[in-house]
Amino acid sequence: MKRPSILLTLIFLIGLILTSHAQELTQTVRGKVVDKETGFPLIGARVWIDGTTIGKNTNDKGEFRLESVPVGRQTVLTSYIGYAQTQQDVEVTS
């Protein structure tokens, strides 16, 4: 009788582990990329989360929206032709 309860416990624990990975907390990061001196929006600038495949180009207003960004400390990288690449550390919260 002990053996089935151990198996049931293992199945339950595996279910919990799989469920916790499936429910990873994420958030949306939004912003605007502009020229530091003029304040004009940089259309088509590349913005991405370092170490991930999450990234987009800015729209015609210099705005971007990155979805499904994991909660926690992230580094946002930005590049645009003729400008130095920038990085900014952000804390993504739920």
Salt bridges, closest charged atoms under 4 A:
GLU67 OE2 - ARG65 NE 2.87
GLU91 OE1 - ARG73 NH1 3.75
